[in-house]
Amino acid sequence: MSGLPEAQFEPGSNEQVLKNRLGIVSTRDMDDTETKALEQTMDTLIRQYDLAHRFTASDICECHRTWLGDIYEWAGHYRQVNVSKGDFPFAASMYISALMEQFEQGVLRRSTPCNFTDRAEVVHALAETHVELVLIHPFRDGNGRLARVLSTLMALQAGLPLLDFSMIAGDKKKEYFAAVQAGLDKNYRPMESLFAELIERSLSPS
């Protein structure tokens, strides 16, 4: 596995930064680079996908490639290494292709285009889609942020504003990860609660 580009670290980074096209060795510089690229990508994707678009697994790969393609060789390709967060393992790499196909035929087909008129249906669609994509964790890196991108594009389809995920990055980080884990049992209620609050904050920014 160590021969795979996605399993390698950038020389000189003390195994803190994944091997990249730009030769970046600082985690801070890489964070800044990825963040700026994501801001540009969001503008591109908003124009690319209209309000009636039904998202596919290929779209998700293309979104990832658009964002990170100039940074990582493996951008847009399903990971070939297993990854975990703490002692929580995400889907095994050998199953990702099949899981993403199921995700497309099931969740994405049910939930997009996300043009439901009932707010509760919108919240459920956002929560289920977000949780299932994060649990699959199809790429070597950037999965959580990509899931937030998809949630934002879906919210726009529902006539909502751009979603502000800053609250999840702060005090509610543990609550967010617990909500993801609850999805293992198809329990989306904790994530629905977070999205309902997130939507309210986005509609009424302080």
URVEN-V966352 format. One record per pair of residues at least 4 apart in sequence whose ideal C-beta (glycine too) atoms are under 7 Angstrom apart, sorted by the first residue. I is the first residue (numbers start at 1). J is the second residue. Records with the same first field share a line. If there is no record, write none. Layout:
I = J ; J
This chain:
1 = 7 ; 81
2 = 7
4 = 80 ; 81
5 = 19 ; 73 ; 74
6 = 74 ; 79 ; 80 ; 81 ; 140
7 = 81
8 = 19
9 = 13 ; 15 ; 17 ; 18 ; 19
10 = 17 ; 18 ; 19 ; 20 ; 23 ; 24 ; 25
12 = 25
13 = 17 ; 25
16 = 27
17 = 24 ; 25 ; 27 ; 30
18 = 72 ; 141
20 = 24 ; 71 ; 72
21 = 70 ; 71 ; 72 ; 73
22 = 33 ; 71
24 = 29 ; 30 ; 33
26 = 30
27 = 31
28 = 32
29 = 33
30 = 34
31 = 35
32 = 36
33 = 37 ; 71
34 = 38 ; 71
35 = 39
36 = 40
37 = 41 ; 67 ; 68 ; 70 ; 71
38 = 42 ; 67 ; 145
40 = 44
41 = 45 ; 66 ; 67
42 = 46 ; 149
44 = 48 ; 66
45 = 49 ; 63 ; 66 ; 149 ; 153
46 = 156
49 = 53 ; 153
51 = 113 ; 115 ; 157
52 = 113
53 = 112 ; 113
54 = 108 ; 109 ; 112 ; 113
55 = 59 ; 60 ; 108 ; 112 ; 150
56 = 104 ; 108
57 = 61 ; 100 ; 101 ; 103 ; 104
58 = 62
59 = 63
60 = 64 ; 150
61 = 65 ; 76
62 = 66 ; 76
63 = 67 ; 146 ; 149
64 = 68 ; 75 ; 76 ; 139 ; 142 ; 146
65 = 69 ; 75 ; 76
67 = 142
68 = 72 ; 75 ; 142
69 = 75 ; 76
71 = 75
74 = 140
78 = 96 ; 97 ; 138 ; 139
79 = 83 ; 93 ; 96 ; 138 ; 139 ; 140
80 = 93
81 = 93 ; 140
82 = 89 ; 92 ; 93
83 = 90 ; 137
84 = 88 ; 89 ; 90
88 = 181
90 = 135 ; 137
91 = 95 ; 96 ; 99 ; 135 ; 136 ; 137
95 = 99
96 = 100 ; 136 ; 138
97 = 101
98 = 102
99 = 103 ; 136
100 = 104 ; 136 ; 138
101 = 105
102 = 106
103 = 107 ; 108 ; 132 ; 133 ; 136
104 = 108 ; 109
105 = 109
106 = 110
107 = 111 ; 128 ; 129 ; 132
108 = 112 ; 129
111 = 125 ; 128 ; 129
112 = 154
113 = 157
114 = 122 ; 125 ; 154 ; 157 ; 158
115 = 157 ; 158
116 = 121 ; 122 ; 125 ; 158
119 = 123
120 = 124
121 = 125
122 = 126 ; 158
123 = 127 ; 192 ; 195 ; 196 ; 199
124 = 128 ; 188 ; 192
125 = 129 ; 154
126 = 130 ; 151 ; 154 ; 155 ; 195
127 = 131 ; 188 ; 191 ; 192 ; 195
128 = 132 ; 188
129 = 133 ; 150 ; 154
130 = 134 ; 147 ; 151 ; 191
131 = 135 ; 180 ; 183 ; 188 ; 191
132 = 136 ; 183
133 = 147 ; 150
134 = 143 ; 144 ; 147 ; 180
135 = 180 ; 183 ; 184
137 = 143
138 = 143
139 = 143
142 = 146
143 = 147
144 = 148
145 = 149
146 = 150
147 = 151
148 = 152 ; 165
149 = 153
150 = 154
151 = 155 ; 163
152 = 156 ; 162 ; 163
153 = 157
154 = 158
155 = 160 ; 163
156 = 160
160 = 199 ; 202
161 = 202 ; 203
162 = 202
163 = 198 ; 202
164 = 201 ; 202 ; 205
165 = 169 ; 198
166 = 170
167 = 172 ; 198 ; 201
168 = 172 ; 173 ; 176 ; 194
169 = 173
172 = 176 ; 194
173 = 177
174 = 178
175 = 179 ; 194
176 = 180 ; 194
177 = 181
178 = 182 ; 190
179 = 190 ; 191 ; 194
182 = 187 ; 190
183 = 187 ; 188 ; 191
188 = 192
189 = 193
190 = 194
191 = 195
192 = 196
193 = 197
194 = 198
195 = 199
196 = 200
197 = 201
198 = 202
199 = 203
200 = 204
201 = 205
